[in-house]
């Protein structure tokens, strides 16, 4: 795991050669490892207008903002600020490259690898519901503090792995699988509002999505039981469900995902505690 650090992007140097003028300190403070797949919370002056690669970013009343770096992002992300006093600042955020593994999973029912035609319409509806939940834009900034791990267990599926399912190459696994005993409590890693909860999604099984503000959400798959409903406000550490093996699962585990809107990120880079052991 890449250690979590705090960066002040563009901060002025401590030393300068005689006759040199120090640059003004940056007014854009970013937290995180700034690696591929990272969620990047930030803080700036209240009233600042921000863009990322030309697109507007939300900024809370107290100056909190956030964005993500894709799992394979090789180009710098261009962050531009216009402050309330009319001054401007631009920074290029260069993501640290990562190496991912290949994971082979055998023994899945074929209907869970290649979807039967009669399931495709159902999947369209389910994916639309998930997509809508991740489009939410709220003013909360619950993403600003590091996350807690939602369940105790062993990482059986790291983020970014190329998955081979029953011998067929599939998309990278852009979440974390945590193997745990069936019935283990699943706890909210940060405050949030339940934006989606359903017990019987075809692949996800028991699915819950929590909205943490400004497009940041976390998801919890394969639960055997859900203890919250859409619209509930949850606190950090609150039990929201129980570990199960519903949907596409070969054993009891929690699939834990982190998103910035539709961008799937690595939750292990945003946690306050080290990752648990790997299987």
N, C-alpha and C positions, 0 to 999 in steps of 0.2 A: 504494500500500500504506500502511496506517495504521502509523506507526512504533511499534515495541515499546517500551513504557515500564514502569516499575515503580511501583506505587501502594501506599501504606499507607492502607487504607480507614479513614476515621474518625480519622486521626491528630490529635493535639492541635495547635491553632494555635500558632505561634511567639510571636505578640504577643497581649496582652490589655489591655483597658482597666483603669485603676486600680480596684481593688475587685472585679474579676471573678475568678472561680475557674476555672482551666484545667481542661478535661475530661481525664480519664485517657487516656493513649495507647491506641490500639486494639491489641488482641492478635490481630487478624486481618490478616495481611499478604497482599495479593493481587498477582500478577504478570500483566502483559498489558495490552493496549489497552482492555479492557472494552468492546469494540464488538460489534455483532450478528455472530454467527458465531464468537465467540472461545472458545477453551479458556482457562479461568482457573485456573491453579495457585495454591495458597495455602499458608500456614504458620501454625500456631498452637501454643499450648502442648500438649505431650503430655498425653493424657488428656482433652482437650476433647471434648464431644459437640456435633455440629453438625447443623443442619437447613437445607435450602434449600427455601423455599416450603412448609415443614412436613414435608418428607420427609427422613429421615436421610441424612447424608453420611458416607462412609468417612473415617476419619482414621488415618494410619499411626502406628506407635509413636513416631516422632519428630515428629509433628504435621503431616505433609504431607497436604493434601487437594486436591480439584480439582472443578470443575463446568464446565458450558458455558452459553453464551447462544445461543439459536436465531438463525438467519439473519434472521428478521423480528421479533425480540423487541422489543416497544415498552414493555412493562411492566417496572418494576424487579423484580429478583430479591431476595427477602427471605432474608438469611443470619442465622441465630440461633445463638449459642454459649452453652453452659453449661460453665464452666471447672471444673477439679478442685477449686478452693477454694469452689465454690458460686456464685460471681458469674456474671453473664450479660452478654451484649452482643448487640445486633441492629444490622444494617446493611442498607440498601437499595442494591443494586448497579444503577445506572442505565446501560443499554447505550447506546453512541453509535450513532446511526442511520447507515446506509450506503445508497448508491445503487448499483444493479446495472444491468447492460447487457442488451441482447437479442442473442442469437447465433443466426444462421441457418446450418444445416448441411444441404446438399443432397447427393443422390447416394447415399444409404444404400440398401442392399437393402431392399425393402418388408418382408420377413419380420423385419428387425431393428428396424423402427419399430412395426408392428402385428404382434404375435406370433401365429403360426399356432396353431390349436386344439391340434395335437398337441404343441406345445412348452409349453403352460400347466402341465401336471402336472410337467414337468421343472423349470420355473421355481419352482413352489411348493417343491419339494425343495431347490433351490439357495438360495432366499431363506431357507428355514428354517435351513440350514447357516450362512449368513452371519449371520442374526439370533442364532443360538446362540453363535457366536464373539464377538459383541459384547455378550453378556450376562455374560461372565466377570468375576468380581470377585476380584482378587488383591491382596495387600498391598504389592506393589512400588510404588515412586514414581519410576519412570524418566521420567515425564512432567514432573518438576519442572524439568529443564533445557531450554533452547530446542532446537528440532529443527534438524538439518542438512537441506539439500535433498538428496533421494535420487538425483537424476540431473541432469546438465548438459544444458541445452537452452533452448527458448523456450516461454513460456507461450502455448498456443494456445486454452485454455479456462479463463478465470478462474472463481473461486468465485462463486456467486450468480446467474450469467447465466440469464435466461429462455431456454430453448432452443426453437427452431422447427426440427423435424426433417422434412425433405421437405415443408415448408409447414404442418406440423401443430404447434400449440403443445403443449409438454410441460412437465414439472416443472422447476424451477430446477436448474441444475448445481451440486450441493453438494459439489464437490471441485475439484481443479486438474488440468488436462491440460498435460503438458509434452512438447512435440514434441522428439524426439531421434532419432538414427540407430539403425536396427535393430541390436540386439546390444550397445548401450551398457549398461554395468553399472548395476544398480539397487542402491543401498546403503541400509542401515538408518539412519534419521535419529536414532535413539536406541536404547539397549538395549531388548530385549524378548524375548518368547517367541512362537514361531509358533503361532497358534491355529487357522489354516486355511490350507491350500495345495492347490490343484487346478489342473490344466492346461487344463481344457476346460469352463468355465462358459459358458452360452449367450451372454450379453451381455458378461461380464467377461473371457472368455478365460482366460489364465493368471492366476490370482488368488492373492495371498498376503495374510494379515492378521496383523499383529503386535500382541500384547498388551503395553501399557506400564504396566499397573497401574491399579487402582481404576476400571475401566470405560473407560479410554482406550486406543484402538487406532488403528492406521494401516493403510490398505489400498493395494494395488498391483495394477493391472489391466492386461490386454492383453499380459502378458509372453510372450515366445517360449520362455523356459526359466526354470524355477525351481530354485534351488540350495539350498533348505532344505526341511525337512519339518515336519509338526506335532510340537510338543514341543521343537524345537530352541531353544536359548538363543542369541541373536545379540547381537553387540556393535555399538556405534555405528560406522558406516563399513564394516561387513561387507557384502560383495556377496551379495545374496539372490536375484538373478535378472537377466534380460536384457530390455531393451526390445524389444517386438514390436508386432504389430497384430492379435492374436487377438481373437475375440469381435466386438463391434460397434465397429469402428474403420475410419476412412478412410485412415489412414497410421500409420506407427510413432510411438508416443507412450506415455507413462506417465500413467495416470489415478491421481492420488495423493489419497487421502482421509484425513480425521482424524475420529474419532468419540469422543464421550463416551456410552457405551452406544449407543443407537440414534440419538442426536442427531448429525447431520452438520455438522461445523464446518470452518472455513477454516484449513488448515495454514499458509498464508503468514503468518498473524498470530502464529504460534508459532515462527518460525524465527529463528536467530541471525544470518543473513546476509540482505541485501536480496533481493527477488524478482528472478529473471532477466528479461530483456527480454520484451515482449509481441509476439506475431506481428502 
